[in-house]
């Protein structure tokens, strides 16, 4: 039977992105009358499986030595074995999924698309909606070759509903050996705060107009700490080396959907707007009254952030502390 399969990685846990992915897959499986299976990669997959089993029909644990830690070739080989009979394979908006999705589709003779904000079955074909032109329009893409391999934008989907009974948990039977052509020399995890940027409720973000690295670590960080927010930046600020590349939000960075996105000294290029189109509220500070960001924000202030940010902190301190 051609089922719906989702792919999860232990390193991400069952976070909001994974919950939204599972919710989208659950509703799609109900629509087409198919079972929903989850494949979990990485050491500790067995522990995570019991949590995921509350939402799917079957969980496949892939924690063998070849897939204990993410390696593109090993995980791709394993996933190709485990999804060869799938109708649809859904992955989340993480660097692993983005790397694997098109290669998996090619390996299986299927078709792939990424950054989906909606997925459905119509007339026997999988249709994926994705935003284009910086979120100004939507394109609906029909995937004609099966299986359809799709990675979905984080937090664009409601979480899954728990099932009355837990799904079956099995261990994958794999003919998978560690990839000897490439090897991981070193892994570094940068401190991104208390939560992943994609899961943040509030984000304080700076652009080229900040002028250098010091205001990020001083003025903006103090405001973020006061609000309990995560820090982010535009590509220009990241490329300049002012902040880590992991902070980048935009078309070529992370797609976020916070309750509040505070854009400081960000002009609002379409590439950046593509990454914040799902934000519930956007507030902006910019010296240019004609900056494009003001056409997309709910609250906007024309002025110098160097004068405004300290005033905002002064007003917020009695409330936030």
C-alpha positions in Angstrom: 0.0 0.0 0.0 1.3 3.5 -0.9 1.3 5.4 2.4 2.2 8.9 3.6 5.7 9.0 5.2 7.3 11.7 7.2 11.0 11.9 8.1 12.2 13.2 11.4 15.6 13.7 13.0 16.4 13.1 16.7 18.5 16.3 16.7 15.4 18.4 16.1 13.2 16.5 18.6 9.4 16.7 18.2 9.5 20.5 18.1 6.8 22.8 16.7 8.2 22.3 13.2 7.9 18.5 13.5 4.4 18.8 15.1 3.3 21.0 12.2 4.8 18.5 9.7 3.0 15.7 11.4 -0.3 17.6 11.4 -0.1 18.3 7.6 0.7 14.7 6.9 -2.0 13.4 9.2 -4.7 15.5 7.5 -3.4 14.5 4.0 -3.4 10.8 5.0 -7.1 11.1 6.1 -7.9 12.9 2.9 -6.5 10.1 0.7 -7.4 7.2 3.0 -3.8 6.0 3.6 -1.8 5.2 6.7 0.7 7.7 8.1 4.2 6.4 8.9 7.1 8.2 10.5 10.8 7.4 10.1 13.1 8.7 12.9 16.8 9.0 12.3 19.5 9.2 14.9 20.7 8.0 18.3 17.8 8.1 20.7 15.2 7.6 18.0 13.6 4.9 20.2 12.9 7.4 23.0 11.4 9.9 20.6 9.3 7.2 18.9 7.0 6.7 21.8 6.1 10.4 21.6 5.6 10.4 17.8 3.5 7.1 18.0 0.7 9.1 19.6 0.1 10.7 16.2 0.8 8.2 13.5 0.0 4.6 12.5 3.6 3.3 12.5 7.0 4.6 13.6 10.1 3.2 12.1 13.2 3.6 14.2 16.4 4.1 12.2 19.2 4.3 14.8 21.7 1.9 13.4 25.4 2.9 13.3 25.1 4.2 9.7 22.3 6.5 10.7 23.2 7.3 14.3 24.3 10.8 13.3 23.3 12.6 10.2 25.5 11.9 7.1 23.9 12.7 3.8 24.8 9.6 1.8 24.1 7.1 4.6 20.7 8.7 5.5 19.8 9.0 1.8 20.5 5.4 1.2 18.5 4.4 4.3 15.6 6.6 3.4 15.5 5.4 -0.2 15.1 1.8 1.2 12.4 2.8 3.6 10.3 5.0 1.3 10.4 3.0 -2.0 6.7 2.1 -1.7 5.6 5.5 -0.5 3.1 7.8 -2.3 4.2 11.0 -0.6 7.3 11.7 1.6 7.1 14.8 3.7 10.1 16.5 5.4 10.5 19.6 7.5 12.2 22.9 6.9 15.7 22.0 8.2 19.0 21.8 6.4 19.0 18.0 6.5 15.6 17.8 4.7 16.5 20.4 2.2 19.6 18.5 1.3 18.0 15.1 1.0 14.6 15.9 -0.6 15.6 16.5 -4.2 18.2 13.6 -4.1 15.6 11.2 -2.7 13.1 12.1 -5.4 15.7 11.5 -8.1 16.7 8.2 -6.5 13.1 7.0 -6.4 12.2 8.3 -9.8 9.7 10.8 -8.3 9.4 14.5 -8.1 10.3 17.1 -5.5 9.4 20.6 -4.4 10.3 22.6 -1.3 9.1 25.4 0.9 5.5 24.3 0.8 2.8 26.2 2.8 0.0 23.8 1.8 -0.2 20.3 0.4 -3.2 18.4 -0.9 -4.3 15.7 -3.3 -6.5 16.7 -6.2 -7.6 14.4 -9.0 -5.0 11.9 -8.0 -2.1 14.3 -8.1 -0.2 16.0 -5.3 -0.4 19.7 -5.3 1.9 21.9 -3.3 1.4 25.6 -2.7 4.5 27.8 -2.2 5.0 31.5 -2.0 6.7 33.4 -4.8 7.9 37.0 -5.4 8.7 37.5 -1.8 5.3 36.3 -0.6 3.4 38.6 -2.9 1.9 35.7 -4.8 1.4 31.9 -4.5 2.3 29.2 -7.0 0.5 25.9 -7.0 2.8 23.1 -8.3 1.4 19.7 -9.4 3.8 16.8 -8.9 3.1 14.3 -11.6 5.7 11.6 -10.9 5.4 9.4 -7.8 6.5 9.5 -5.1 6.2 13.2 -4.3 8.9 14.3 -2.0 8.1 17.7 -0.3 9.7 19.7 2.4 7.3 22.0 4.2 7.8 25.5 5.7 8.0 25.4 9.5 5.0 26.6 11.5 2.8 26.9 8.5 0.6 24.0 9.6 -1.5 23.3 12.7 -0.1 20.5 15.0 -1.3 17.0 14.7 -4.2 15.6 16.8 -3.3 12.8 19.1 -4.8 9.4 18.2 -7.0 7.2 20.4 -4.4 4.4 20.2 -0.7 4.6 19.8 0.8 3.5 16.5 3.1 0.5 16.1 6.8 1.0 16.7 9.3 -1.1 14.8 13.0 -1.0 14.1 14.2 -0.5 10.6 15.8 -3.3 8.7 18.5 -1.7 6.6 21.2 -2.6 4.3 23.1 0.5 5.2 26.8 1.0 5.8 28.5 4.1 6.8 29.6 6.3 3.9 33.4 5.9 3.4 33.7 8.6 0.8 33.1 11.4 3.1 33.5 11.8 6.9 32.5 14.4 9.5 35.7 16.0 10.8 34.1 18.2 13.5 30.7 19.3 14.6 30.0 22.7 16.1 26.7 23.9 17.6 26.4 27.6 17.9 24.4 29.0 20.8 21.2 30.4 19.2 19.5 31.1 22.5 16.9 29.2 24.4 14.9 28.2 21.4 15.3 27.6 17.7 14.8 30.7 15.6 12.0 29.0 13.7 10.1 28.3 17.0 10.6 31.8 18.5 7.5 33.7 19.7 9.3 37.1 19.5 12.3 38.0 17.2 14.4 41.1 17.3 16.2 41.4 14.0 18.7 43.9 12.6 19.8 44.8 9.1 22.6 46.6 7.2 21.5 49.9 8.8 22.6 48.7 12.2 26.1 49.7 11.0 28.3 47.0 12.7 28.5 44.1 15.1 28.6 46.2 18.4 24.9 47.3 18.3 23.8 43.7 17.8 25.6 42.6 21.0 24.7 45.7 22.9 21.5 47.6 22.1 19.6 44.9 20.2 20.6 42.1 22.6 19.5 44.0 25.6 16.1 44.6 24.0 15.8 40.9 23.1 16.7 39.8 26.6 14.1 42.1 28.0 11.4 40.7 25.7 12.5 37.1 26.0 13.2 37.2 22.2 15.5 35.5 19.8 18.0 37.5 17.7 18.0 37.5 13.9 19.4 39.4 11.0 19.3 40.0 7.3 21.7 38.4 4.8 23.6 41.7 4.5 24.4 41.7 8.2 25.4 38.0 8.2 27.5 38.3 5.1 29.4 41.2 6.7 30.3 38.9 9.5 28.5 41.0 12.2 26.5 38.1 13.4 26.4 34.3 12.9 25.0 32.9 9.6 22.5 30.9 11.6 20.7 34.2 12.4 19.9 34.8 8.8 16.2 35.2 8.0 15.0 35.5 4.4 14.6 33.7 1.1 18.0 32.0 1.4 17.9 31.9 5.2 15.3 30.7 7.7 11.6 31.1 7.4 10.0 32.3 10.6 6.5 32.8 12.0 6.7 34.6 15.3 3.9 36.4 17.0 6.1 39.6 16.8 8.9 40.3 14.4 10.7 43.6 15.3 12.7 44.7 12.2 15.3 47.3 13.2 17.2 49.2 10.4 15.9 46.7 7.8 14.7 48.2 4.5 12.5 45.3 3.6 13.9 43.7 0.4 11.6 41.1 -1.1 14.2 38.4 -0.3 13.9 39.2 3.4 10.2 39.6 3.4 9.9 36.1 2.0 11.3 34.8 5.3 8.9 36.7 7.5 5.6 36.4 5.5 4.1 34.1 8.1 4.8 36.5 11.0 1.6 37.5 12.8 2.8 41.0 13.6 5.7 43.0 12.1 7.0 46.2 13.7 9.7 48.3 12.1 12.1 51.1 12.9 13.8 52.8 10.0 15.1 56.2 9.1 13.7 56.0 5.6 10.0 56.8 5.5 9.9 55.2 2.0 11.4 51.9 3.1 9.5 48.9 1.7 9.2 47.4 5.2 6.6 50.0 6.1 4.2 48.6 3.5 4.3 45.2 5.3 4.4 46.1 9.0 1.5 46.6 11.4 3.5 49.2 13.5 6.2 51.4 12.1 8.4 54.2 13.4 10.5 56.5 11.3 13.6 57.4 13.2 17.1 56.5 14.4 17.1 53.1 16.2 20.0 54.4 18.4 17.6 56.9 20.0 14.4 54.7 19.8 15.6 51.4 21.1 16.8 52.8 24.5 13.4 54.6 24.9 11.5 51.3 24.1 13.6 49.5 26.7 12.9 52.2 29.3 9.2 51.9 28.7 9.2 48.1 28.7 11.4 47.5 31.8 8.6 48.1 34.4 6.3 45.8 32.5 8.7 43.0 31.5 10.6 42.7 34.8 
